[in-house]
Amino acid sequence: MKALLLRYKTVVIFILTFSVVYGVLTITHKFYLQFSTGTEYFPDYFTNLVAQQTEILLNNFGYKTVMIPHSNEPSIKIIVNDKYLARIIEGCNSLSVIILFASFIIAFSRKLKAAILYAFSGAVIIYVVNLFRIVVLSIGLYHYPEKEHILHTVVFPAIIYGIVFLLWLIWVNGFSKKKKKNE
């Protein structure tokens, strides 16, 4: 067993680091959600922020938009030109995707400072792409409501996970090149 662990030391360290970072960030996220209940930012601060920013962007694109807290669930309704289109739930704020992204970046690094800087920069990119994803999804649902299933379950998840994958590739290739130069 010891020989096997030594042989695959890099993989074992990656898996353990990823698991620990992901676990700590996920538990922190769960505490954040617990302490967000009952605050002025419904349903939680980041989901509320995404809803406010989506409203601003949609209004700037010429769509009369209002966001209304849902009365039966922890979500915010997107109303465009008096038409209920969709709702923004906690899962729409990109935090869970950012946690996954950051865990991978930190686990696949040798220098913690560079990993944290890249994870933070990537988190900002993911957040902004996610915000525009919601805006474009809302516009798509407004004009093509019959395409809701394909837009919400295929096209727009592909955008957010596509950007995460692209950022991972950039990190891995950048990391690999630095490693080869140093050897």
KESE-124816 format. One record per residue (C-alpha): residue number from 1; x, y, z. Coordinates in pm, 1 decimal. Layout:
N
   nr        xx        yy        zz
  NUM         X         Y         Z
...
This chain:
183
   nr        xx        yy        zz
    1       0.0       0.0       0.0
    2     282.4     237.9      91.6
    3     456.3     175.6    -242.1
    4     131.3     243.9    -424.5
    5      78.2     570.5    -235.0
    6     433.3     679.9    -310.2
    7     396.2     590.2    -676.5
    8      76.7     800.2    -707.6
    9     174.8    1065.3    -453.0
   10      84.1    1357.3    -682.4
   11    -261.8    1218.7    -755.6
   12    -327.2    1140.5    -389.7
   13    -219.2    1490.5    -284.0
   14    -442.7    1643.3    -552.3
   15    -745.2    1438.2    -443.2
   16    -690.0    1508.3     -73.9
   17    -629.2    1880.9    -128.2
   18    -931.3    1910.8    -356.5
   19   -1149.8    1723.1    -106.1
   20   -1039.0    1933.8     190.5
   21   -1071.9    2268.6      10.0
   22   -1405.2    2170.2    -144.1
   23   -1532.0    2045.4     192.7
   24   -1426.6    2360.0     380.5
   25   -1574.3    2592.2     115.5
   26   -1896.7    2391.0      94.9
   27   -1941.8    2391.6     472.5
   28   -1868.8    2765.8     478.4
   29   -2131.7    2811.6     205.9
   30   -2385.5    2611.3     409.1
   31   -2320.8    2832.9     714.5
   32   -2355.8    3141.5     493.6
   33   -2697.3    3016.0     377.1
   34   -2808.2    2939.8     734.2
   35   -2709.7    3285.0     857.2
   36   -2868.7    3455.3     553.9
   37   -3218.3    3348.9     652.7
   38   -3429.9    3639.9     766.4
   39   -3192.5    3915.3     656.3
   40   -3297.0    4217.1     450.3
   41   -3147.0    4051.4     140.6
   42   -3399.2    3789.3      32.4
   43   -3335.3    3498.5     -14.8
   44   -2963.5    3559.7      55.7
   45   -2716.2    3838.1     -18.7
   46   -2553.6    3698.6    -336.1
   47   -2877.1    3576.8    -493.4
   48   -3032.4    3915.3    -419.7
   49   -2729.8    4090.8    -569.9
   50   -2750.8    3880.2    -886.8
   51   -3121.6    3964.9    -914.8
   52   -3057.9    4339.0    -870.0
   53   -2776.7    4339.5   -1126.2
   54   -2986.0    4134.5   -1370.8
   55   -3267.9    4385.8   -1333.5
   56   -3032.0    4677.0   -1404.4
   57   -2885.1    4508.8   -1712.6
   58   -3222.6    4404.6   -1854.3
   59   -3357.2    4757.7   -1804.4
   60   -3046.0    4898.1   -1974.9
   61   -3109.4    4663.9   -2268.5
   62   -3458.3    4810.1   -2304.9
   63   -3662.4    4545.1   -2121.6
   64   -3884.4    4693.5   -1849.3
   65   -3787.3    4460.5   -1567.8
   66   -3877.5    4424.8   -1203.2
   67   -3766.4    4164.8    -953.3
   68   -4021.7    4050.3    -697.5
   69   -3953.3    3819.7    -403.4
   70   -4141.8    3494.4    -449.1
   71   -4408.5    3453.7    -180.7
   72   -4395.2    3071.8    -165.0
   73   -4024.6    2990.7    -193.7
   74   -3679.2    3144.0    -143.2
   75   -3642.1    3290.8    -489.8
   76   -3691.1    3612.3    -682.6
   77   -3928.9    3638.5    -977.9
   78   -3806.7    3796.5   -1300.6
   79   -4088.7    4005.3   -1450.8
   80   -4021.1    4156.5   -1794.6
   81   -4282.2    4387.7   -1945.7
   82   -4534.9    4257.5   -1691.0
   83   -4465.5    3896.7   -1795.3
   84   -4334.7    3644.9   -1538.6
   85   -4041.3    3470.6   -1706.9
   86   -3843.0    3280.1   -1449.2
   87   -3710.1    3287.1   -1098.1
   88   -3364.3    3332.3    -955.7
   89   -3285.2    3078.4    -685.0
   90   -2975.0    3041.0    -469.5
   91   -2823.3    2803.3    -725.8
   92   -2831.7    3079.3    -988.3
   93   -2578.5    3300.6    -809.8
   94   -2277.0    3092.7    -928.6
   95   -2134.0    3037.7    -578.0
   96   -2143.1    2657.4    -599.3
   97   -1969.1    2669.2    -939.1
   98   -1707.5    2909.4    -800.3
   99   -1645.4    2673.6    -506.5
  100   -1585.0    2383.7    -746.6
  101   -1358.1    2599.9    -964.8
  102   -1151.7    2736.3    -674.8
  103   -1111.1    2390.9    -520.1
  104    -965.1    2255.6    -842.9
  105    -730.9    2553.7    -888.6
  106    -595.4    2533.9    -534.3
  107    -556.6    2155.1    -553.5
  108    -372.8    2181.0    -886.4
  109    -108.1    2430.0    -778.5
  110     233.2    2450.2    -626.2
  111     222.3    2815.0    -524.1
  112     -73.6    2901.8    -302.5
  113     -52.8    3276.4    -365.2
  114     -75.0    3235.4    -744.5
  115    -357.7    2984.3    -704.7
  116    -558.4    3215.5    -478.2
  117    -508.4    3510.3    -716.2
  118    -613.6    3300.7   -1016.2
  119    -909.1    3151.5    -825.1
  120   -1025.4    3501.2    -728.4
  121    -985.1    3633.3   -1084.5
  122   -1162.1    3328.0   -1222.6
  123   -1442.0    3369.4    -968.7
  124   -1498.5    3725.9   -1089.6
  125   -1506.6    3606.7   -1452.2
  126   -1746.8    3323.7   -1366.7
  127   -1971.5    3564.7   -1174.6
  128   -1985.8    3813.0   -1463.9
  129   -2043.6    3541.9   -1726.3
  130   -2316.7    3396.0   -1505.8
  131   -2482.0    3736.2   -1473.0
  132   -2488.8    3784.3   -1850.5
  133   -2604.2    3422.8   -1888.0
  134   -2911.0    3503.0   -1674.9
  135   -2975.3    3822.0   -1872.8
  136   -2953.2    3643.6   -2208.0
  137   -3162.8    3353.9   -2075.4
  138   -3428.8    3602.7   -1962.9
  139   -3431.8    3768.7   -2304.6
  140   -3447.8    3426.2   -2469.7
  141   -3738.4    3320.3   -2249.6
  142   -3916.5    3646.7   -2323.5
  143   -3894.3    3601.4   -2701.0
  144   -3896.4    3220.5   -2723.7
  145   -4086.5    3080.4   -2422.8
  146   -4141.9    2752.6   -2607.1
  147   -3762.1    2695.7   -2600.4
  148   -3743.5    2715.1   -2219.5
  149   -3633.6    2354.7   -2169.6
  150   -3345.4    2364.9   -2417.7
  151   -3235.4    2713.2   -2308.6
  152   -3240.0    2643.3   -1935.5
  153   -3120.3    2282.8   -1926.3
  154   -2875.3    2264.9   -2218.7
  155   -2756.5    2594.5   -2366.7
  156   -2707.3    2804.6   -2057.7
  157   -2549.9    2537.9   -1831.7
  158   -2308.2    2475.2   -2120.2
  159   -2208.0    2842.3   -2105.6
  160   -2127.4    2847.1   -1733.9
  161   -1954.0    2508.2   -1727.2
  162   -1781.7    2588.3   -2055.8
  163   -1620.5    2899.2   -1906.2
  164   -1514.6    2701.3   -1598.6
  165   -1357.5    2434.0   -1819.4
  166   -1180.9    2700.3   -2027.9
  167   -1042.0    2865.8   -1713.3
  168    -926.1    2526.0   -1585.5
  169    -748.1    2458.5   -1915.4
  170    -574.5    2795.3   -1899.4
  171    -461.1    2720.1   -1543.8
  172    -341.9    2367.9   -1619.8
  173    -158.5    2471.2   -1936.3
  174      -2.4    2772.1   -1767.4
  175      96.9    2558.9   -1469.8
  176     235.6    2282.8   -1692.4
  177     444.5    2528.3   -1894.9
  178     591.7    2681.6   -1580.2
  179     669.6    2336.7   -1446.2
  180     849.5    2232.3   -1768.3
  181    1054.6    2554.2   -1777.1
  182    1169.9    2499.2   -1419.5
  183    1279.2    2139.2   -1475.3
